[in-house]
Amino acid sequence: MTQASAPAGGHGTDARALQPVILGADIGVYALARSFHEQYGVTSVVVAGAALGPVQHSQIVEHEIVADGHDPRQLVDRLLQVAHRLPDRRLLLMANSDWLVRVVVEHRTELEPFYAVPFLSADLLARISDKATFAEICAELDISVPRTIVQSFGADEPDVPVDLEYPLIAKAASSADYQDVEFEGKKKVFEISSADELAALWRSLRAAGYRGRFVVQELVPGDDTQMRSVTAYVDQRGVVTLSCCAHVLLEEHTPSGLGNPAAMVTYRDDAMLEQAHRFLTATGYVGFANFDVKVDPRTGRFRFFEVNPRIGRNNYYVTAAGANPVRFVVEDRIENRAVDPVVVDREVLYSILPHRLLLRYVRDPQLGARVRGLIRAGATAHPLRYRKDLSPRRRFYVLAAAVNQVRKFRRWYPEPTDTGF
């Protein structure tokens, strides 16, 4: 398997007939729209509750705004309206968050007469989207995960004994179940320092009416640079046709964005990919998958945390490294033909942060030197900085987003080194 990328315009796809339709409006949605535009020169239809900053004023997207972007029925109805408005287009449906994937999968019978729907089955989605079940599957496949304890929040569910060492990690087993739950102090991931703190979290969840499950896991030591990301695509035949790894340099540290990579370097790690492929093959997975993995510094082993049933929010790192992911889904689901498997091995710095800010937070001298070398070589990518979509208003937004990143890191992650650029 080798690295490869198709030239703009694709292979057999008629760009005039292809119509990407994407649910959502975050930076990952814009990155997908950019990838479609780079590869096929097409404008994507974006269906959401608002034209948020990353997609606002863009010339490569067409907005379809619904009154309530959290209402599945409104989203599905608008998708059907788009399909009826474009009867001669070859519609490809994409989504960039777990709960939106669930909406698509649960309404597949309504949507598939009009759209190519490149997602896994409802049964498999329910299994692998649940972090508790994911851990069980990995254990069966000899894929290492952090030790996991599950707490359920149904009626009169008792607190499960937790015999893990503090501090530990607590997070919703299913992010889709957690999406609309609101309470003071809500976070994507909680680092819990004591049994009293864990009990307080359980009380908050019950008071908020949460009825899903939470997982409590051992805290694997190490900073952001121990994290890895794996993006893969599995075609209709069950063949993994795209594989790409990235070494995380820095994650976001806001309560709502905790754990989202802000900067990464792409590279190739066949041992990690073998485990990801093992999971995908054994479960009968199809479509895009994005794994969160951490290298345990105590043992050097990969610890798989979860798999997102979609392409990741930071998907542009794959395009930047030379293997535009939309080509793989288009050739599979629109052209209905096999694609030779590709494993990306090109090194590129993906970052949504100003380079000076990133280097200020990269503590490891070797990693810092690696980042500087990529910057000097021009091997860098920012998903919002697309020269074919930089109107004055877009330029202003990209600049404002960079300033906002500086403010967020100063507030939520105030312990940089003195390493300058």
C-alpha positions, -999 to +999 in steps of 0.1 A: +000+000+000+014+034-009+006+070-005-014+085-034-037+114-042-059+119-073-056+152-092-083+177-089-113+167-110-112+131-098-113+100-120-147+091-135-169+115-115-188+142-134-183+172-111-215+187-125-235+157-112-218+152-078-235+171-050-221+168-014-246+176+013-231+180+048-249+182+082-234+206+107-216+239+106-183+236+125-147+237+113-148+200+104-177+207+080-158+235+064-128+212+060-150+186+042-164+213+019-129+225+012-118+189+004-147+184-020-139+217-037-102+209-040-109+175-055-139+181-077-145+218-079-180+215-064-199+236-039-213+217-009-248+221+006-245+226+043-276+219+064-276+233+099-294+254+124-272+284+117-244+295+094-216+295+121-183+312+116-164+284+100-189+282+071-203+317+072-196+339+041-180+310+023-181+308-015-178+270-015-209+262+005-246+268+000-265+272+032-298+254+041-308+268+075-335+251+096-353+267+125-340+242+151-307+225+142-312+201+171-345+187+158-339+155+138-372+158+120-364+193+107-330+182+095-344+151+077-372+171+061-348+197+048-325+169+034-355+155+015-364+190+003-328+194-010-331+161-028-364+170-045-349+204-055-319+186-071-333+155-088-305+153-114-276+154-089-258+125-074-262+133-038-237+122-012-246+127+025-219+134+051-221+143+088-195+155+112-207+147+147-219+115+164-254+126+171-259+138+134-246+104+122-272+088+145-299+110+129-289+099+094-286+062+103-320+062+121-336+078+090-317+058+064-349+043+048-362+078+041-328+091+028-313+063+008-337+066-021-321+100-028-287+099-012-256+078-010-254+072+028-218+060+037-224+050+073-225+018+093-256+000+104-278+012+133-269-019+153-232-015+149-234+023+155-251+017+188-224-008+199-193+011+189-205+046+198-209+035+234-175+038+251-183+009+275-192-015+247-162-003+227-139-013+256-155-047+257-150-053+220-114-042+222-107-066+251-121-094+229-097-084+201-067-080+223-066-043+217-055-024+248-078+001+265-078+019+299-094-002+326-131+008+325-160+008+351-195+016+339-221+036+358-257+035+346-283+063+353-316+045+349-343+046+375-329+037+410-295+026+396-270+024+425-235+038+425-211+012+412-180+007+434-149+023+419-116+007+428-094+028+405-066+050+416-074+088+417-072+110+397-093+092+371-113+100+340-151+101+337-171+107+305-204+099+289-205+064+273-224+078+244-218+114+233-252+114+215-270+106+248-251+134+265-256+160+237-287+178+252-281+173+289-273+206+306-259+212+341-235+236+358-199+225+352-207+203+322-176+191+304-169+167+276-143+149+298-139+151+336-107+145+355-119+134+389-095+138+419-115+121+447-144+099+455-163+129+468-158+147+435-171+117+416-202+114+438-209+151+432-208+145+394-232+116+398-256+139+417-254+165+390-261+140+363-291+126+381-305+161+388-301+170+351-322+139+341-294+121+324-305+085+317-275+071+298-242+056+310-209+071+321-176+053+320-149+058+347-114+050+334-079+049+348-060+080+339-032+071+314-004+095+323+013+118+298+005+151+282-012+160+249+018+148+229+011+112+239-022+113+220-026+099+185-054+101+159-062+075+133-085+082+103-097+053+081-122+046+054-138+011+049-155+006+016-186-014+007-165-046+003-152-043+038-117-032+026-098-005+045-089+017+016-076+048+035-054+049+066-038+080+081-021+086+115-013+118+133+008+126+163-011+152+185+010+181+196-017+201+215-053+197+223-080+222+231-086+227+268-119+245+270-147+226+288-167+220+256-137+213+234-115+193+257-097+166+238-101+180+203-067+182+187-056+217+178-023+208+162-010+175+148+018+161+127+009+133+102+031+102+101+029+065+096+027+039+123+019+004+110+016-012+145-011+012+155-029+009+121-028-029+124-049-027+156-073-002+141-077-024+110-083-054+133-112-036+150-127-024+117-125-058+101-138-078+130-168-056+136-179-054+099-174-017+099-181+005+068-175+042+062-152+066+079-138+060+114-117+082+136-098+066+166-085+084+196-054+066+209-028+073+236+007+060+240+011+048+276+046+062+286+049+035+312+048+007+287+050+022+252+017+004+244-011+020+224-043+025+245-074+029+224-099+053+239-128+054+214-138+053+178-159+081+163-183+067+137-175+094+112-146+114+098-130+135+125-135+172+132-098+176+122-102+157+090-082+182+069-050+167+082-056+138+058-061+160+028-031+181+037-010+149+038-019+141+002-048+116+004-080+136+000-105+115+019-135+125-001-121+108-031-123+074-014-160+078-004-169+092-039-153+065-058-168+039-035-203+051-031-209+073-062-188+056-088-193+022-072-157+010-079-129-004-059-100+018-048-064+006-042-057+009-004-036+039+006-016+044+038-004+080+042+032+085+051+038+121+043+047+144+072+026+176+075+019+200+103-018+205+108-027+234+131-056+257+139-032+277+161-008+305+152+026+289+149+041+311+177+014+300+201+019+263+192+056+265+197+052+282+230+033+251+243+054+223+227+076+213+257+096+186+241+128+200+223+128+172+196+091+178+188+097+216+188+126+211+163+103+188+142+076+215+141+101+243+132+114+222+104+080+216+089+072+254+092+104+263+074+097+237+047+062+251+042+047+217+050+018+232+070-020+233+068-048+253+084-083+242+073-097+277+071-070+292+051-081+283+016-068+307-010-098+300-033-122+311-005-106+341+011-130+370+006-124+400+029-150+388+053-134+353+054-100+368+059-113+388+088-129+356+103-097+336+100-078+364+117-104+367+145-104+329+150-066+330+155-069+358+181-096+338+198-074+307+200-047+328+218-073+340+243-087+305+250-053+290+256-043+318+279-075+313+299-077+275+300-041+263+296-020+289+313+012+270+317+033+274+286+071+271+284+093+300+275+101+284+242+097+311+215+096+309+178 
